[in-house]
Structures are given as C-alpha cells and as structure tokens.
Amino acid sequence: MDAFGVEWGSFDVDPEVARRVRAELDKLAGADGEEAAIDAAAALHELVCYAAVTVEEETVPAARALRGMLGLPDFRWKQFALQLLDTIISVAGVLDSASPLKARVRAEVLRSVPLAEQEQNSSSRDVRGAAIVFLGSASETPAADFQRFRSAFERESDPVIQADLALAATACAWAADGTAEDAKAAGWFEEVLGHSNPAVRFRVGQFLVGRGFRWSGGDLVGLVAAAVPAVLERRLFRQEYL
C-alpha cells in the first residue's frame, strides 16, 4: 500500500500506466512550488480522465489516491486534488451512468465529499473555491444543494468565491432540471448571466456553453468572451491547473 492508501496491485490496471500515474501523484504531493504542482496536476488530468473525455480502470485507484492526499495534514495543494476530482466526476456519464466502470469511479470520487465539505470554510481562497465547485458537480441531491449554494451566493462578498458558488448552483440546477427548461432554473440562469460580477457571467456562461444551452438572451459565447477582459483585469479568478 502506498502513502495515499492505495494497493495498486488489487486493481486491473496496466503496470506502465499505474507507474506513470503514481509518479505524477508523488510529484503533486511533494511539489515545493505552485508551478511544479500545476505541472503534475496537468499531467494527471491527461492520465486519469483523458482531458475530461473519459475514464478508465486507472481512474478508480487515482481517485482513491487523491482522497488520501486530501487527508494528509501537510498536503499543500488541496485545490488541485479537488479540481482533479471535479473533472473526473464531470466526465459525461460518471455521475449517472449504469456502466460498471463509471459506477466504480463515481463511488470512489463521492467518498471524497466529506473531506471537501470540511474545506468549504478553508482560509485558502483556492481550496475553498475548488471545494465548492467540486461539491456542486458531485451533488447527489441537486435540488436541495441548488438552494444552499444560491443562498450562499447571495451572501458572499468575495467576487471570486461568489463566482464559484454561482457555478456550483448552476451545476445543481442543470442536474435537477435535466434539460434546464424548468422555470426556476431558467430564471436562475437569466439572473446570473446578467450579473454585475463578470466572473459570475464568465463561469456560468462557460458551463452552459459546454452543455449546449440555448440562451434566449442572445449570444452566449459572445457573453463569455466579453467577460474575459474584466475578469483578467480585476484578477477575478483562482489559479487553475490548466
């Protein structure tokens, strides 16, 4: 068993793939600076969820290792582990597919939810935001969680965290309403796409573009692009691994 609580030999994973994944996990855990951590997280993004396209057998032990890393008291890069878990659970079908592989991946990722819940009040903006976004993506009770994230969004004064909460609420609204044609969801989308915080417009718009949402208010891709200059100028973003 390795330092992250994973017995790799118990999984049906190609030994060379397992070696590469374990090497990048070790690099992320031991990174002495943000650039090294970003490089390791980006490599893992390609190895364990194939750039958010699919999952494979190695995704299961990798998700278990990421949970183990989150539980290490001296682990510095929790935001990247949370972002990777968010990407895995957001791969098409992982949250709701009957596929045995995706079911195993889902079960493994969801075991990290209690740890993510503890990080919602982290003193680190990056960790707090990554935990919020992951919890929105991983919600098993999206209707209730939508209300919770929406209430928190309305109270939040930090514009970056506010955008994270808007994204989490939007993910829950989408999951709860299927095609997102429900009147409540549609009203929420109109509210956040017209919000004064450009980071909110950018992150929600980006999510909805990826889901193929047809916005009655106009050009959704254009809205996202128009928000970018203000987001960059006002530094309304967290450091992402890509």
N, C-alpha and C positions, 0 to 999 in steps of 0.2 A: 504494500500500500504506500502511495506517495504522500508528500507533505500536505496535499489537499484532500486526503481521504478517499482516493480513488484506487481501486485494484484493477488496473488496465487489462490484466490478463483474463479477467472474468467477462470481458466484452469481446464480441466478434468484430474486431477492428483490425485492419491491415497493420502489421507491425511498423512499417515505414511511416504510414500516416500518423499512427499513435506517437511515434518518436518525434515527428515534426510538431504535432500539437503540444506535446509535453514540453518540448524545448521552448516554444513561444509562451506557454503558461509560466514556465520558470523565469523567462525574461521579463514578463509583465510583473510577476511577484517581486522580482529583485531589481526592477528598474530604479536607478538612482536619480533620474530626472524625467521631466514630462515628455521630452522628445523620444526617449527610449521607450517609455510606456506607450506612447501613441503608436510607435512602430510595431511593438509587439501586439497591441490590440488590433491594429490594421491587418497584420498577418493572420491573427486568429479569426478575424472577420472573414477572410478568404478561405480558411481551412475548415471551420466548423459550421458555417452556414452558407458558404459559397457565394459571398457577396449578397446575402439576403435572398438568394434564389431558391435554395432547397436545403434540406437537412439529410444527413447520412448517419450511419451507425456511430461514427465517432463523435457526433453531436451530443449523444447521451452522456458519455463519461466527461466530455468537455464541460457540459452544463453542470455536472456534479462538481467538477474541479472549481469552476467559477464560484459556486456556492461555498465551497470550502475556503476559497480565498476571501470571500466576504466576511467569513467568520474569524479570520486571523486578526488579532488585535493590533498588529503593527503593519497591516497592509495599507499602503499609501494611495493606491489607485482604484478605490472602490467605484468611482464613477465609470471607469472603463469596463469593469466587470459587469456593472449594471447595464451599461449600454449594449454590451455583447448579449446579455440575456434578453434584453428588449428586442434586439434584432432577431434573435432565434425565435422568440415567441411570436414575432410579427411575420415570419415566413408564411406564405399562403398555406392554409390548412392546418398549421400546427395547433392552433387553439381549438379547432372544432372538427378536425378530420377523424374518421374511424380507422385510418391507416394504423396498423400496429406500431410501426416505427414512429410516426408522428405522435401517437399516444404516449409512447415511452419518453420521447423528447419533452412533450407537454408536461408530463408528470414530474420529470426531473427539474424543469425550469420552475414550475409552480412551487417546488419545495423552497425556492429562494424568496418567496413572497414575504414570509415573516421577517427575514433579515432586511428586506427592502423597506418594510413598514417602519422598522426601527430607524432607518436613515432619512425618513421624511422630515425630521427636525434636525438634521445634521448642521453643524456650524459651517460646513463647507457648502457653498452655493452649488458647485458642480455635483457633489454627491447628492445633495438634497434634490436638485432638479432631475438628475438621472433616475433617482428612486421614484419620483413622482411619475415620470414618463413611463417607466417600466411597469409600475402598478396600473396605470391606465391601459396599457397594452395587454397586460396579463389578467385583467379583471374577469372573474367568474360570475360576478353579479353586476353587470354593466349599468343597469337602470339605477340601482341604488348608488353605485360609485359615481355615476354622472352627477347626481345631485350633490354628493360630497365634494367632488372636485370643483363643481360650479360654485358652490358656496365659498370654498377656499379661494377660488379665483377672484371672486368679488371682494374679498377682504385683503388680498395680497397687495403690498405696496412696492415690492421689488419687481421691476418690469420684466426681468429675465425669468424669474420664478413664475410670475404671472403667465408668461407665455408657455411655460412647461405645464402649468395647471390647465390652461386652455387646451393644449394638445391632449392631455390625459382625459379631460372631459369630452373632447371631440371623439377620441378613440372609443370611449364608452358609449357615447350617443350613437355612433356608427354601428357598434356591435349590438346595441339594444334594439335598434330600429331597422336592421337589415339593409334595405336599400336606402335608408336615411330619408324616406319620404314622409315620415311621421311629422305632424305639425310642430311638436315640441322640438324635435331635432332640427327641423328646417328653421325654426325661429332662433335657435341657438347658433346655427351656422351663420345666419344673417347678422346676428349680434356681433360675433367675434370677427367675421370678415370685414366688418365696418368699424372695428375698434380703433381707438386713438393710438394704441400701442402698436407700432409697426412690427414688433417681434411676434405679437399675437397674430396679426394678419399673415405674416410670413409662415409661421409654423403650422397654423391651422390650414391655410391655403395650400401649403406644400403637401400636407396629409391628404386633403381632399382631391387634389390633382392626382395623386398616386392611386386613389380609389375610383377615379373616373367620374367624380361627382359633377353633375351639370348644374352650374350655378345660375340662377335666374337673374342675378345682379350684373352679369356681364362676363368679361374675360378673366377667368380665374388665374390662368397662367400669367397674364399681364399684371394682375393684382399682386401676385407673389413677387414678380420681377421688380415691380415698382417699390416694394417694401425693402428690398435689399440695401439700397444706399443708406437709408436711415438706420437700419439695423447695424450696418458696419460702422457708420459714423458715430453712433451713440454707444457702440460696443454692447449691443443688446443680445449677446449670445454667450453660451458656455463653450469651453473648449471641447470639441468633439474629436473622436479618434480618426475621422476621415475628413 
